Amino acid sequence: MSSTDEKPVDELGYEDARDELIDVVRVLEQGGLDLDASLSLWERGEKLAKRCEFHLAGARERIEKTLAEGTADQG
């Protein structure tokens, strides 16, 4: 995982952000990084987690909207 080939977090889809977050957690759990590298990786992980939450919130809104439209059509 190199900072030179990292795509900006705000350009990642849900699956890519989730997969990279899994990798970040794995590397942090293994340890062996110096403090600066650990902090940089942790910061990237925080951004990835927020990106995943953003995508999930959007999906939740779409589902709720679709369900509300379906209820309105029935009533």
CHARMM internal coordinates of N, CA and C (Angstrom, degrees):
IC EDIT
DIST 1 N 1 CA 1.4500
DIST 1 CA 1 C 1.5153
ANGL 1 N 1 CA 1 C 107.80
DIST 1 C 2 N 1.3202
ANGL 1 CA 1 C 2 N 115.57
DIHE 1 N 1 CA 1 C 2 N 108.01
DIST 2 N 2 CA 1.4554
ANGL 1 C 2 N 2 CA 121.26
DIHE 1 CA 1 C 2 N 2 CA -175.32
DIST 2 CA 2 C 1.5134
ANGL 2 N 2 CA 2 C 110.52
DIHE 1 C 2 N 2 CA 2 C -114.78
DIST 2 C 3 N 1.3145
ANGL 2 CA 2 C 3 N 116.78
DIHE 2 N 2 CA 2 C 3 N 140.16
DIST 3 N 3 CA 1.4590
ANGL 2 C 3 N 3 CA 119.67
DIHE 2 CA 2 C 3 N 3 CA -178.38
DIST 3 CA 3 C 1.5215
ANGL 3 N 3 CA 3 C 111.82
DIHE 2 C 3 N 3 CA 3 C -69.50
DIST 3 C 4 N 1.3330
ANGL 3 CA 3 C 4 N 118.36
DIHE 3 N 3 CA 3 C 4 N -18.70
DIST 4 N 4 CA 1.4558
ANGL 3 C 4 N 4 CA 120.16
DIHE 3 CA 3 C 4 N 4 CA -178.39
DIST 4 CA 4 C 1.5222
ANGL 4 N 4 CA 4 C 112.23
DIHE 3 C 4 N 4 CA 4 C -75.99
DIST 4 C 5 N 1.3297
ANGL 4 CA 4 C 5 N 118.84
DIHE 4 N 4 CA 4 C 5 N -26.00
DIST 5 N 5 CA 1.4555
ANGL 4 C 5 N 5 CA 119.97
DIHE 4 CA 4 C 5 N 5 CA -178.85
DIST 5 CA 5 C 1.5244
ANGL 5 N 5 CA 5 C 112.41
DIHE 4 C 5 N 5 CA 5 C -108.65
DIST 5 C 6 N 1.3305
ANGL 5 CA 5 C 6 N 117.10
DIHE 5 N 5 CA 5 C 6 N 13.77
DIST 6 N 6 CA 1.4566
ANGL 5 C 6 N 6 CA 120.61
DIHE 5 CA 5 C 6 N 6 CA 178.72
DIST 6 CA 6 C 1.5212
ANGL 6 N 6 CA 6 C 109.90
DIHE 5 C 6 N 6 CA 6 C -77.44
DIST 6 C 7 N 1.2944
ANGL 6 CA 6 C 7 N 114.82
DIHE 6 N 6 CA 6 C 7 N 131.38
DIST 7 N 7 CA 1.4633
ANGL 6 C 7 N 7 CA 120.99
DIHE 6 CA 6 C 7 N 7 CA 175.10
DIST 7 CA 7 C 1.5232
ANGL 7 N 7 CA 7 C 107.40
DIHE 6 C 7 N 7 CA 7 C -79.59
DIST 7 C 8 N 1.3275
ANGL 7 CA 7 C 8 N 118.52
DIHE 7 N 7 CA 7 C 8 N 144.46
DIST 8 N 8 CA 1.4643
ANGL 7 C 8 N 8 CA 119.79
DIHE 7 CA 7 C 8 N 8 CA 176.55
DIST 8 CA 8 C 1.5289
ANGL 8 N 8 CA 8 C 110.32
DIHE 7 C 8 N 8 CA 8 C -55.89
DIST 8 C 9 N 1.3138
ANGL 8 CA 8 C 9 N 116.05
DIHE 8 N 8 CA 8 C 9 N 136.29
DIST 9 N 9 CA 1.4629
ANGL 8 C 9 N 9 CA 121.47
DIHE 8 CA 8 C 9 N 9 CA -175.68
DIST 9 CA 9 C 1.5231
ANGL 9 N 9 CA 9 C 111.26
DIHE 8 C 9 N 9 CA 9 C -57.37
DIST 9 C 10 N 1.3288
ANGL 9 CA 9 C 10 N 117.44
DIHE 9 N 9 CA 9 C 10 N -38.32
DIST 10 N 10 CA 1.4633
ANGL 9 C 10 N 10 CA 119.34
DIHE 9 CA 9 C 10 N 10 CA -176.91
DIST 10 CA 10 C 1.5240
ANGL 10 N 10 CA 10 C 113.32
DIHE 9 C 10 N 10 CA 10 C -71.61
DIST 10 C 11 N 1.3247
ANGL 10 CA 10 C 11 N 117.86
DIHE 10 N 10 CA 10 C 11 N -2.62
DIST 11 N 11 CA 1.4643
ANGL 10 C 11 N 11 CA 121.64
DIHE 10 CA 10 C 11 N 11 CA 175.33
DIST 11 CA 11 C 1.5334
ANGL 11 N 11 CA 11 C 112.09
DIHE 10 C 11 N 11 CA 11 C -102.53
DIST 11 C 12 N 1.3190
ANGL 11 CA 11 C 12 N 117.42
DIHE 11 N 11 CA 11 C 12 N -2.37
DIST 12 N 12 CA 1.4617
ANGL 11 C 12 N 12 CA 121.04
DIHE 11 CA 11 C 12 N 12 CA -176.00
DIST 12 CA 12 C 1.5206
ANGL 12 N 12 CA 12 C 111.92
DIHE 11 C 12 N 12 CA 12 C -86.20
DIST 12 C 13 N 1.3179
ANGL 12 CA 12 C 13 N 115.48
DIHE 12 N 12 CA 12 C 13 N 138.92
DIST 13 N 13 CA 1.4520
ANGL 12 C 13 N 13 CA 120.97
DIHE 12 CA 12 C 13 N 13 CA 170.34
DIST 13 CA 13 C 1.5205
ANGL 13 N 13 CA 13 C 109.21
DIHE 12 C 13 N 13 CA 13 C -76.37
DIST 13 C 14 N 1.3140
ANGL 13 CA 13 C 14 N 116.01
DIHE 13 N 13 CA 13 C 14 N 172.85
DIST 14 N 14 CA 1.4611
ANGL 13 C 14 N 14 CA 120.42
DIHE 13 CA 13 C 14 N 14 CA -176.95
DIST 14 CA 14 C 1.5270
ANGL 14 N 14 CA 14 C 112.10
DIHE 13 C 14 N 14 CA 14 C -57.70
DIST 14 C 15 N 1.3168
ANGL 14 CA 14 C 15 N 116.97
DIHE 14 N 14 CA 14 C 15 N -50.87
DIST 15 N 15 CA 1.4620
ANGL 14 C 15 N 15 CA 120.39
DIHE 14 CA 14 C 15 N 15 CA -174.56
DIST 15 CA 15 C 1.5283
ANGL 15 N 15 CA 15 C 111.64
DIHE 14 C 15 N 15 CA 15 C -62.68
DIST 15 C 16 N 1.3430
ANGL 15 CA 15 C 16 N 116.68
DIHE 15 N 15 CA 15 C 16 N -42.19
DIST 16 N 16 CA 1.4618
ANGL 15 C 16 N 16 CA 119.95
DIHE 15 CA 15 C 16 N 16 CA 179.21
DIST 16 CA 16 C 1.5235
ANGL 16 N 16 CA 16 C 111.19
DIHE 15 C 16 N 16 CA 16 C -65.24
DIST 16 C 17 N 1.3278
ANGL 16 CA 16 C 17 N 116.91
DIHE 16 N 16 CA 16 C 17 N -42.89
DIST 17 N 17 CA 1.4667
ANGL 16 C 17 N 17 CA 120.70
DIHE 16 CA 16 C 17 N 17 CA 178.79
DIST 17 CA 17 C 1.5278
ANGL 17 N 17 CA 17 C 110.58
DIHE 16 C 17 N 17 CA 17 C -63.89
DIST 17 C 18 N 1.3199
ANGL 17 CA 17 C 18 N 116.51
DIHE 17 N 17 CA 17 C 18 N -43.14
DIST 18 N 18 CA 1.4650
ANGL 17 C 18 N 18 CA 120.83
DIHE 17 CA 17 C 18 N 18 CA 179.35
DIST 18 CA 18 C 1.5288
ANGL 18 N 18 CA 18 C 111.18
DIHE 17 C 18 N 18 CA 18 C -62.74
DIST 18 C 19 N 1.3277
ANGL 18 CA 18 C 19 N 116.58
DIHE 18 N 18 CA 18 C 19 N -45.88
DIST 19 N 19 CA 1.4639
ANGL 18 C 19 N 19 CA 120.24
DIHE 18 CA 18 C 19 N 19 CA -178.81
DIST 19 CA 19 C 1.5231
ANGL 19 N 19 CA 19 C 111.51
DIHE 18 C 19 N 19 CA 19 C -63.86
DIST 19 C 20 N 1.3339
ANGL 19 CA 19 C 20 N 116.52
DIHE 19 N 19 CA 19 C 20 N -41.60
DIST 20 N 20 CA 1.4632
ANGL 19 C 20 N 20 CA 118.86
DIHE 19 CA 19 C 20 N 20 CA 178.69
DIST 20 CA 20 C 1.5253
ANGL 20 N 20 CA 20 C 110.63
DIHE 19 C 20 N 20 CA 20 C -67.49
DIST 20 C 21 N 1.3275
ANGL 20 CA 20 C 21 N 116.80
DIHE 20 N 20 CA 20 C 21 N -37.58
DIST 21 N 21 CA 1.4705
ANGL 20 C 21 N 21 CA 120.35
DIHE 20 CA 20 C 21 N 21 CA 177.79
DIST 21 CA 21 C 1.5235
ANGL 21 N 21 CA 21 C 110.34
DIHE 20 C 21 N 21 CA 21 C -61.35
DIST 21 C 22 N 1.3124
ANGL 21 CA 21 C 22 N 117.14
DIHE 21 N 21 CA 21 C 22 N -40.65
DIST 22 N 22 CA 1.4671
ANGL 21 C 22 N 22 CA 120.87
DIHE 21 CA 21 C 22 N 22 CA 177.11
DIST 22 CA 22 C 1.5298
ANGL 22 N 22 CA 22 C 109.71
DIHE 21 C 22 N 22 CA 22 C -60.01
DIST 22 C 23 N 1.3323
ANGL 22 CA 22 C 23 N 116.62
DIHE 22 N 22 CA 22 C 23 N -43.12
DIST 23 N 23 CA 1.4671
ANGL 22 C 23 N 23 CA 120.56
DIHE 22 CA 22 C 23 N 23 CA 178.23
DIST 23 CA 23 C 1.5241
ANGL 23 N 23 CA 23 C 111.59
DIHE 22 C 23 N 23 CA 23 C -63.59
DIST 23 C 24 N 1.3249
ANGL 23 CA 23 C 24 N 117.14
DIHE 23 N 23 CA 23 C 24 N -41.75
DIST 24 N 24 CA 1.4618
ANGL 23 C 24 N 24 CA 121.45
DIHE 23 CA 23 C 24 N 24 CA 179.39
DIST 24 CA 24 C 1.5237
ANGL 24 N 24 CA 24 C 110.09
DIHE 23 C 24 N 24 CA 24 C -60.55
DIST 24 C 25 N 1.3171
ANGL 24 CA 24 C 25 N 116.43
DIHE 24 N 24 CA 24 C 25 N -47.14
DIST 25 N 25 CA 1.4633
ANGL 24 C 25 N 25 CA 120.45
DIHE 24 CA 24 C 25 N 25 CA -179.94
DIST 25 CA 25 C 1.5297
ANGL 25 N 25 CA 25 C 110.24
DIHE 24 C 25 N 25 CA 25 C -61.26
DIST 25 C 26 N 1.3096
ANGL 25 CA 25 C 26 N 117.17
DIHE 25 N 25 CA 25 C 26 N -43.03
DIST 26 N 26 CA 1.4624
ANGL 25 C 26 N 26 CA 121.73
DIHE 25 CA 25 C 26 N 26 CA -180.00
DIST 26 CA 26 C 1.5284
ANGL 26 N 26 CA 26 C 110.89
DIHE 25 C 26 N 26 CA 26 C -59.62
DIST 26 C 27 N 1.3253
ANGL 26 CA 26 C 27 N 116.79
DIHE 26 N 26 CA 26 C 27 N -46.61
DIST 27 N 27 CA 1.4651
ANGL 26 C 27 N 27 CA 121.14
DIHE 26 CA 26 C 27 N 27 CA -179.18
DIST 27 CA 27 C 1.5278
ANGL 27 N 27 CA 27 C 110.31
DIHE 26 C 27 N 27 CA 27 C -64.87
DIST 27 C 28 N 1.3283
ANGL 27 CA 27 C 28 N 117.26
DIHE 27 N 27 CA 27 C 28 N -43.84
DIST 28 N 28 CA 1.4612
ANGL 27 C 28 N 28 CA 119.94
DIHE 27 CA 27 C 28 N 28 CA 179.79
DIST 28 CA 28 C 1.5251
ANGL 28 N 28 CA 28 C 111.63
DIHE 27 C 28 N 28 CA 28 C -64.16
DIST 28 C 29 N 1.3272
ANGL 28 CA 28 C 29 N 117.19
DIHE 28 N 28 CA 28 C 29 N -38.40
DIST 29 N 29 CA 1.4628
ANGL 28 C 29 N 29 CA 120.67
DIHE 28 CA 28 C 29 N 29 CA 179.00
DIST 29 CA 29 C 1.5206
ANGL 29 N 29 CA 29 C 112.10
DIHE 28 C 29 N 29 CA 29 C -66.84
DIST 29 C 30 N 1.3339
ANGL 29 CA 29 C 30 N 116.72
DIHE 29 N 29 CA 29 C 30 N -31.83
DIST 30 N 30 CA 1.4592
ANGL 29 C 30 N 30 CA 120.22
DIHE 29 CA 29 C 30 N 30 CA 179.53
DIST 30 CA 30 C 1.5210
ANGL 30 N 30 CA 30 C 111.30
DIHE 29 C 30 N 30 CA 30 C -69.29
DIST 30 C 31 N 1.3207
ANGL 30 CA 30 C 31 N 116.43
DIHE 30 N 30 CA 30 C 31 N -29.44
DIST 31 N 31 CA 1.4546
ANGL 30 C 31 N 31 CA 120.70
DIHE 30 CA 30 C 31 N 31 CA -179.18
DIST 31 CA 31 C 1.5167
ANGL 31 N 31 CA 31 C 111.76
DIHE 30 C 31 N 31 CA 31 C 73.91
DIST 31 C 32 N 1.3221
ANGL 31 CA 31 C 32 N 115.49
DIHE 31 N 31 CA 31 C 32 N -165.68
DIST 32 N 32 CA 1.4492
ANGL 31 C 32 N 32 CA 120.79
DIHE 31 CA 31 C 32 N 32 CA 177.71
DIST 32 CA 32 C 1.5143
ANGL 32 N 32 CA 32 C 114.42
DIHE 31 C 32 N 32 CA 32 C 88.78
DIST 32 C 33 N 1.3314
ANGL 32 CA 32 C 33 N 117.84
DIHE 32 N 32 CA 32 C 33 N -4.02
DIST 33 N 33 CA 1.4606
ANGL 32 C 33 N 33 CA 120.80
DIHE 32 CA 32 C 33 N 33 CA 178.65
DIST 33 CA 33 C 1.5243
ANGL 33 N 33 CA 33 C 109.36
DIHE 32 C 33 N 33 CA 33 C -90.88
DIST 33 C 34 N 1.3354
ANGL 33 CA 33 C 34 N 115.70
DIHE 33 N 33 CA 33 C 34 N 152.47
DIST 34 N 34 CA 1.4582
ANGL 33 C 34 N 34 CA 117.34
DIHE 33 CA 33 C 34 N 34 CA 174.11
DIST 34 CA 34 C 1.5252
ANGL 34 N 34 CA 34 C 108.83
DIHE 33 C 34 N 34 CA 34 C -73.39
DIST 34 C 35 N 1.3088
ANGL 34 CA 34 C 35 N 116.46
DIHE 34 N 34 CA 34 C 35 N 170.97
DIST 35 N 35 CA 1.4649
ANGL 34 C 35 N 35 CA 121.25
DIHE 34 CA 34 C 35 N 35 CA -173.86
DIST 35 CA 35 C 1.5240
ANGL 35 N 35 CA 35 C 111.92
DIHE 34 C 35 N 35 CA 35 C -60.23
DIST 35 C 36 N 1.3343
ANGL 35 CA 35 C 36 N 117.71
DIHE 35 N 35 CA 35 C 36 N -45.87
DIST 36 N 36 CA 1.4633
ANGL 35 C 36 N 36 CA 120.08
DIHE 35 CA 35 C 36 N 36 CA -178.63
DIST 36 CA 36 C 1.5217
ANGL 36 N 36 CA 36 C 111.93
DIHE 35 C 36 N 36 CA 36 C -62.75
DIST 36 C 37 N 1.3128
ANGL 36 CA 36 C 37 N 117.02
DIHE 36 N 36 CA 36 C 37 N -42.96
DIST 37 N 37 CA 1.4614
ANGL 36 C 37 N 37 CA 120.77
DIHE 36 CA 36 C 37 N 37 CA 178.90
DIST 37 CA 37 C 1.5248
ANGL 37 N 37 CA 37 C 110.39
DIHE 36 C 37 N 37 CA 37 C -64.82
DIST 37 C 38 N 1.3260
ANGL 37 CA 37 C 38 N 116.75
DIHE 37 N 37 CA 37 C 38 N -41.27
DIST 38 N 38 CA 1.4641
ANGL 37 C 38 N 38 CA 120.85
DIHE 37 CA 37 C 38 N 38 CA 178.70
DIST 38 CA 38 C 1.5248
ANGL 38 N 38 CA 38 C 110.95
DIHE 37 C 38 N 38 CA 38 C -62.67
DIST 38 C 39 N 1.3306
ANGL 38 CA 38 C 39 N 116.83
DIHE 38 N 38 CA 38 C 39 N -43.78
DIST 39 N 39 CA 1.4653
ANGL 38 C 39 N 39 CA 120.29
DIHE 38 CA 38 C 39 N 39 CA -179.99
DIST 39 CA 39 C 1.5242
ANGL 39 N 39 CA 39 C 111.58
DIHE 38 C 39 N 39 CA 39 C -66.03
DIST 39 C 40 N 1.3145
ANGL 39 CA 39 C 40 N 117.37
DIHE 39 N 39 CA 39 C 40 N -41.79
DIST 40 N 40 CA 1.4666
ANGL 39 C 40 N 40 CA 120.52
DIHE 39 CA 39 C 40 N 40 CA 178.06
DIST 40 CA 40 C 1.5174
ANGL 40 N 40 CA 40 C 110.98
DIHE 39 C 40 N 40 CA 40 C -62.11
DIST 40 C 41 N 1.3083
ANGL 40 CA 40 C 41 N 115.78
DIHE 40 N 40 CA 40 C 41 N -42.95
DIST 41 N 41 CA 1.4581
ANGL 40 C 41 N 41 CA 120.12
DIHE 40 CA 40 C 41 N 41 CA 179.74
DIST 41 CA 41 C 1.5210
ANGL 41 N 41 CA 41 C 110.65
DIHE 40 C 41 N 41 CA 41 C -66.70
DIST 41 C 42 N 1.3245
ANGL 41 CA 41 C 42 N 116.95
DIHE 41 N 41 CA 41 C 42 N -41.32
DIST 42 N 42 CA 1.4602
ANGL 41 C 42 N 42 CA 121.13
DIHE 41 CA 41 C 42 N 42 CA 178.40
DIST 42 CA 42 C 1.5279
ANGL 42 N 42 CA 42 C 110.48
DIHE 41 C 42 N 42 CA 42 C -62.44
DIST 42 C 43 N 1.3389
ANGL 42 CA 42 C 43 N 116.83
DIHE 42 N 42 CA 42 C 43 N -42.06
DIST 43 N 43 CA 1.4699
ANGL 42 C 43 N 43 CA 120.69
DIHE 42 CA 42 C 43 N 43 CA 178.30
DIST 43 CA 43 C 1.5300
ANGL 43 N 43 CA 43 C 110.47
DIHE 42 C 43 N 43 CA 43 C -62.03
DIST 43 C 44 N 1.3198
ANGL 43 CA 43 C 44 N 116.89
DIHE 43 N 43 CA 43 C 44 N -41.93
DIST 44 N 44 CA 1.4691
ANGL 43 C 44 N 44 CA 120.21
DIHE 43 CA 43 C 44 N 44 CA 177.01
DIST 44 CA 44 C 1.5282
ANGL 44 N 44 CA 44 C 109.54
DIHE 43 C 44 N 44 CA 44 C -62.01
DIST 44 C 45 N 1.3191
ANGL 44 CA 44 C 45 N 116.64
DIHE 44 N 44 CA 44 C 45 N -42.04
DIST 45 N 45 CA 1.4607
ANGL 44 C 45 N 45 CA 120.63
DIHE 44 CA 44 C 45 N 45 CA 178.49
DIST 45 CA 45 C 1.5204
ANGL 45 N 45 CA 45 C 112.51
DIHE 44 C 45 N 45 CA 45 C -60.70
DIST 45 C 46 N 1.3269
ANGL 45 CA 45 C 46 N 116.71
DIHE 45 N 45 CA 45 C 46 N -39.80
DIST 46 N 46 CA 1.4678
ANGL 45 C 46 N 46 CA 120.43
DIHE 45 CA 45 C 46 N 46 CA 177.69
DIST 46 CA 46 C 1.5294
ANGL 46 N 46 CA 46 C 110.37
DIHE 45 C 46 N 46 CA 46 C -62.54
DIST 46 C 47 N 1.3333
ANGL 46 CA 46 C 47 N 116.99
DIHE 46 N 46 CA 46 C 47 N -43.30
DIST 47 N 47 CA 1.4643
ANGL 46 C 47 N 47 CA 120.72
DIHE 46 CA 46 C 47 N 47 CA 178.57
DIST 47 CA 47 C 1.5249
ANGL 47 N 47 CA 47 C 110.78
DIHE 46 C 47 N 47 CA 47 C -64.37
DIST 47 C 48 N 1.3217
ANGL 47 CA 47 C 48 N 116.47
DIHE 47 N 47 CA 47 C 48 N -40.03
DIST 48 N 48 CA 1.4623
ANGL 47 C 48 N 48 CA 120.40
DIHE 47 CA 47 C 48 N 48 CA 179.06
DIST 48 CA 48 C 1.5276
ANGL 48 N 48 CA 48 C 111.02
DIHE 47 C 48 N 48 CA 48 C -64.46
DIST 48 C 49 N 1.3297
ANGL 48 CA 48 C 49 N 116.14
DIHE 48 N 48 CA 48 C 49 N -42.23
DIST 49 N 49 CA 1.4637
ANGL 48 C 49 N 49 CA 119.91
DIHE 48 CA 48 C 49 N 49 CA 178.96
DIST 49 CA 49 C 1.5267
ANGL 49 N 49 CA 49 C 110.90
DIHE 48 C 49 N 49 CA 49 C -62.03
DIST 49 C 50 N 1.3303
ANGL 49 CA 49 C 50 N 116.90
DIHE 49 N 49 CA 49 C 50 N -41.50
DIST 50 N 50 CA 1.4630
ANGL 49 C 50 N 50 CA 120.40
DIHE 49 CA 49 C 50 N 50 CA 178.50
DIST 50 CA 50 C 1.5272
ANGL 50 N 50 CA 50 C 110.87
DIHE 49 C 50 N 50 CA 50 C -65.85
DIST 50 C 51 N 1.3257
ANGL 50 CA 50 C 51 N 117.08
DIHE 50 N 50 CA 50 C 51 N -36.59
DIST 51 N 51 CA 1.4622
ANGL 50 C 51 N 51 CA 120.91
DIHE 50 CA 50 C 51 N 51 CA 177.73
DIST 51 CA 51 C 1.5329
ANGL 51 N 51 CA 51 C 110.23
DIHE 50 C 51 N 51 CA 51 C -63.96
DIST 51 C 52 N 1.3247
ANGL 51 CA 51 C 52 N 116.37
DIHE 51 N 51 CA 51 C 52 N -42.49
DIST 52 N 52 CA 1.4661
ANGL 51 C 52 N 52 CA 120.18
DIHE 51 CA 51 C 52 N 52 CA 177.41
DIST 52 CA 52 C 1.5251
ANGL 52 N 52 CA 52 C 110.27
DIHE 51 C 52 N 52 CA 52 C -61.56
DIST 52 C 53 N 1.3284
ANGL 52 CA 52 C 53 N 116.35
DIHE 52 N 52 CA 52 C 53 N -43.73
DIST 53 N 53 CA 1.4642
ANGL 52 C 53 N 53 CA 120.29
DIHE 52 CA 52 C 53 N 53 CA 178.69
DIST 53 CA 53 C 1.5229
ANGL 53 N 53 CA 53 C 111.09
DIHE 52 C 53 N 53 CA 53 C -61.47
DIST 53 C 54 N 1.3326
ANGL 53 CA 53 C 54 N 117.15
DIHE 53 N 53 CA 53 C 54 N -38.55
DIST 54 N 54 CA 1.4587
ANGL 53 C 54 N 54 CA 122.15
DIHE 53 CA 53 C 54 N 54 CA 177.96
DIST 54 CA 54 C 1.5293
ANGL 54 N 54 CA 54 C 110.42
DIHE 53 C 54 N 54 CA 54 C -59.86
DIST 54 C 55 N 1.3260
ANGL 54 CA 54 C 55 N 116.03
DIHE 54 N 54 CA 54 C 55 N -47.72
DIST 55 N 55 CA 1.4678
ANGL 54 C 55 N 55 CA 120.13
DIHE 54 CA 54 C 55 N 55 CA -179.53
DIST 55 CA 55 C 1.5305
ANGL 55 N 55 CA 55 C 110.82
DIHE 54 C 55 N 55 CA 55 C -64.93
DIST 55 C 56 N 1.3165
ANGL 55 CA 55 C 56 N 117.23
DIHE 55 N 55 CA 55 C 56 N -41.84
DIST 56 N 56 CA 1.4648
ANGL 55 C 56 N 56 CA 120.23
DIHE 55 CA 55 C 56 N 56 CA -179.74
DIST 56 CA 56 C 1.5308
ANGL 56 N 56 CA 56 C 111.32
DIHE 55 C 56 N 56 CA 56 C -66.16
DIST 56 C 57 N 1.3245
ANGL 56 CA 56 C 57 N 116.81
DIHE 56 N 56 CA 56 C 57 N -38.10
DIST 57 N 57 CA 1.4667
ANGL 56 C 57 N 57 CA 119.69
DIHE 56 CA 56 C 57 N 57 CA 177.79
DIST 57 CA 57 C 1.5298
ANGL 57 N 57 CA 57 C 110.29
DIHE 56 C 57 N 57 CA 57 C -64.06
DIST 57 C 58 N 1.3281
ANGL 57 CA 57 C 58 N 116.88
DIHE 57 N 57 CA 57 C 58 N -40.42
DIST 58 N 58 CA 1.4624
ANGL 57 C 58 N 58 CA 120.57
DIHE 57 CA 57 C 58 N 58 CA 177.59
DIST 58 CA 58 C 1.5191
ANGL 58 N 58 CA 58 C 111.86
DIHE 57 C 58 N 58 CA 58 C -63.35
DIST 58 C 59 N 1.3181
ANGL 58 CA 58 C 59 N 115.79
DIHE 58 N 58 CA 58 C 59 N -41.23
DIST 59 N 59 CA 1.4664
ANGL 58 C 59 N 59 CA 119.72
DIHE 58 CA 58 C 59 N 59 CA 178.23
DIST 59 CA 59 C 1.5308
ANGL 59 N 59 CA 59 C 110.19
DIHE 58 C 59 N 59 CA 59 C -65.24
DIST 59 C 60 N 1.3172
ANGL 59 CA 59 C 60 N 115.83
DIHE 59 N 59 CA 59 C 60 N -40.79
DIST 60 N 60 CA 1.4734
ANGL 59 C 60 N 60 CA 120.14
DIHE 59 CA 59 C 60 N 60 CA 179.44
DIST 60 CA 60 C 1.5317
ANGL 60 N 60 CA 60 C 110.23
DIHE 59 C 60 N 60 CA 60 C -62.41
DIST 60 C 61 N 1.3314
ANGL 60 CA 60 C 61 N 117.22
DIHE 60 N 60 CA 60 C 61 N -42.94
DIST 61 N 61 CA 1.4616
ANGL 60 C 61 N 61 CA 120.88
DIHE 60 CA 60 C 61 N 61 CA 178.36
DIST 61 CA 61 C 1.5245
ANGL 61 N 61 CA 61 C 111.41
DIHE 60 C 61 N 61 CA 61 C -61.09
DIST 61 C 62 N 1.3187
ANGL 61 CA 61 C 62 N 116.45
DIHE 61 N 61 CA 61 C 62 N -42.90
DIST 62 N 62 CA 1.4691
ANGL 61 C 62 N 62 CA 120.20
DIHE 61 CA 61 C 62 N 62 CA 179.69
DIST 62 CA 62 C 1.5181
ANGL 62 N 62 CA 62 C 110.94
DIHE 61 C 62 N 62 CA 62 C -62.70
DIST 62 C 63 N 1.3211
ANGL 62 CA 62 C 63 N 116.92
DIHE 62 N 62 CA 62 C 63 N -42.29
DIST 63 N 63 CA 1.4602
ANGL 62 C 63 N 63 CA 120.92
DIHE 62 CA 62 C 63 N 63 CA 179.42
DIST 63 CA 63 C 1.5234
ANGL 63 N 63 CA 63 C 110.43
DIHE 62 C 63 N 63 CA 63 C -64.45
DIST 63 C 64 N 1.3420
ANGL 63 CA 63 C 64 N 116.01
DIHE 63 N 63 CA 63 C 64 N -46.61
DIST 64 N 64 CA 1.4643
ANGL 63 C 64 N 64 CA 119.63
DIHE 63 CA 63 C 64 N 64 CA -179.44
DIST 64 CA 64 C 1.5246
ANGL 64 N 64 CA 64 C 111.10
DIHE 63 C 64 N 64 CA 64 C -62.60
DIST 64 C 65 N 1.3397
ANGL 64 CA 64 C 65 N 117.07
DIHE 64 N 64 CA 64 C 65 N -39.71
DIST 65 N 65 CA 1.4553
ANGL 64 C 65 N 65 CA 121.01
DIHE 64 CA 64 C 65 N 65 CA 178.93
DIST 65 CA 65 C 1.5263
ANGL 65 N 65 CA 65 C 110.53
DIHE 64 C 65 N 65 CA 65 C -64.05
DIST 65 C 66 N 1.3150
ANGL 65 CA 65 C 66 N 116.15
DIHE 65 N 65 CA 65 C 66 N -44.71
DIST 66 N 66 CA 1.4658
ANGL 65 C 66 N 66 CA 120.86
DIHE 65 CA 65 C 66 N 66 CA -179.95
DIST 66 CA 66 C 1.5282
ANGL 66 N 66 CA 66 C 110.32
DIHE 65 C 66 N 66 CA 66 C -63.49
DIST 66 C 67 N 1.3233
ANGL 66 CA 66 C 67 N 116.60
DIHE 66 N 66 CA 66 C 67 N -42.90
DIST 67 N 67 CA 1.4668
ANGL 66 C 67 N 67 CA 119.58
DIHE 66 CA 66 C 67 N 67 CA 179.02
DIST 67 CA 67 C 1.5301
ANGL 67 N 67 CA 67 C 110.60
DIHE 66 C 67 N 67 CA 67 C -65.51
DIST 67 C 68 N 1.3247
ANGL 67 CA 67 C 68 N 117.06
DIHE 67 N 67 CA 67 C 68 N -40.54
DIST 68 N 68 CA 1.4687
ANGL 67 C 68 N 68 CA 120.08
DIHE 67 CA 67 C 68 N 68 CA 178.82
DIST 68 CA 68 C 1.5183
ANGL 68 N 68 CA 68 C 111.14
DIHE 67 C 68 N 68 CA 68 C -64.51
DIST 68 C 69 N 1.3191
ANGL 68 CA 68 C 69 N 117.04
DIHE 68 N 68 CA 68 C 69 N -41.03
DIST 69 N 69 CA 1.4704
ANGL 68 C 69 N 69 CA 120.56
DIHE 68 CA 68 C 69 N 69 CA 177.94
DIST 69 CA 69 C 1.5272
ANGL 69 N 69 CA 69 C 110.70
DIHE 68 C 69 N 69 CA 69 C -64.24
DIST 69 C 70 N 1.3092
ANGL 69 CA 69 C 70 N 116.40
DIHE 69 N 69 CA 69 C 70 N -38.11
DIST 70 N 70 CA 1.4621
ANGL 69 C 70 N 70 CA 120.30
DIHE 69 CA 69 C 70 N 70 CA 178.42
DIST 70 CA 70 C 1.5187
ANGL 70 N 70 CA 70 C 111.35
DIHE 69 C 70 N 70 CA 70 C -66.20
DIST 70 C 71 N 1.3147
ANGL 70 CA 70 C 71 N 117.70
DIHE 70 N 70 CA 70 C 71 N -38.51
DIST 71 N 71 CA 1.4532
ANGL 70 C 71 N 71 CA 122.45
DIHE 70 CA 70 C 71 N 71 CA 178.24
DIST 71 CA 71 C 1.5212
ANGL 71 N 71 CA 71 C 110.32
DIHE 70 C 71 N 71 CA 71 C -68.10
DIST 71 C 72 N 1.3207
ANGL 71 CA 71 C 72 N 116.57
DIHE 71 N 71 CA 71 C 72 N -40.64
DIST 72 N 72 CA 1.4677
ANGL 71 C 72 N 72 CA 120.59
DIHE 71 CA 71 C 72 N 72 CA -179.68
DIST 72 CA 72 C 1.5282
ANGL 72 N 72 CA 72 C 110.63
DIHE 71 C 72 N 72 CA 72 C -66.46
DIST 72 C 73 N 1.3068
ANGL 72 CA 72 C 73 N 116.42
DIHE 72 N 72 CA 72 C 73 N -36.15
DIST 73 N 73 CA 1.4698
ANGL 72 C 73 N 73 CA 120.06
DIHE 72 CA 72 C 73 N 73 CA 179.13
DIST 73 CA 73 C 1.5385
ANGL 73 N 73 CA 73 C 111.20
DIHE 72 C 73 N 73 CA 73 C -67.21
DIST 73 C 74 N 1.3161
ANGL 73 CA 73 C 74 N 116.40
DIHE 73 N 73 CA 73 C 74 N -30.38
DIST 74 N 74 CA 1.4681
ANGL 73 C 74 N 74 CA 120.40
DIHE 73 CA 73 C 74 N 74 CA -177.84
DIST 74 CA 74 C 1.5249
ANGL 74 N 74 CA 74 C 111.85
DIHE 73 C 74 N 74 CA 74 C -81.67
DIST 74 C 75 N 1.3212
ANGL 74 CA 74 C 75 N 117.17
DIHE 74 N 74 CA 74 C 75 N -23.66
DIST 75 N 75 CA 1.4580
ANGL 74 C 75 N 75 CA 120.10
DIHE 74 CA 74 C 75 N 75 CA -173.28
DIST 75 CA 75 C 1.4280
ANGL 75 N 75 CA 75 C 112.29
DIHE 74 C 75 N 75 CA 75 C -97.90
END
COOR INIT
IC SEED 1 N 1 CA 1 C
IC BUILD
